[in-house]
Amino acid sequence: MPYTSSPNGFLPNETNPQKLLFYPKLVALYDITFHFTNTYLEPKDRTRDQMLQAARSGKQNIIEGAADGLTSTKMELSLTNCAKGSLRELQADYEDYLRARDINIWSKDHPRTAKLNAFCKSLTAPEKHVNTWKKMNDEELANLSLTLIHQSTYLIEHYLRMLEQRFITQGGISEAMTRARQNHRHF
């Protein structure tokens, strides 16, 4: 007989990563980093693999954290924070690339920053914008990536605070299991 959840069930609904505001940005960031590293870094450059792994880790840890969140808020918090750490690593690699080549890291006052911010904020379907970023040069792509990283880490930090509040108000799986068992006994 297949398992069906009772009214007193204790497992929360699994978070769908694709519905998180920052997830499409992470998908775009991975795709852009893949293109960037293959276009602008030498095949034997170790940074190439590091950047790609950091971009991948930023995205994949969100997926794993969402799945693990069914039974462990601690794991979801940890993996989500790990994703943020991977993005910080990727940020440093893009900044190093630009600095080492004496290419501008666009400040918030740069004439193109406002348009770049708006583009990144509206990014909900990365696959629709592939042709846009494939036409960019290394300065534009790196600054696009930095903007996506800044926006994503900001949103991830808010998501971590939401997870923290959910844990404080609802508890974790152990408390939910105890409540479900106690409710079952009262029937």
Secondary structure, 3 states (H helix, E strand, C coil): CCCCCCCCCCCCCCCCHHHCCCHHHHHHHHHHHHHHHHHHCCCCCHHHHHHHHHHHHHHHHHHHHHHHCCCCHHHHHHHHHHHHHHHHHHHHHHHHHHHHCCCCCCCCCCCCHHHHHHHHHCCCCHHHHHHHHHCCCHHHHHHHHHHHHHHHHHHHHHHHHHHHHHHHHHCCHHHHHHHHHHHHHCC
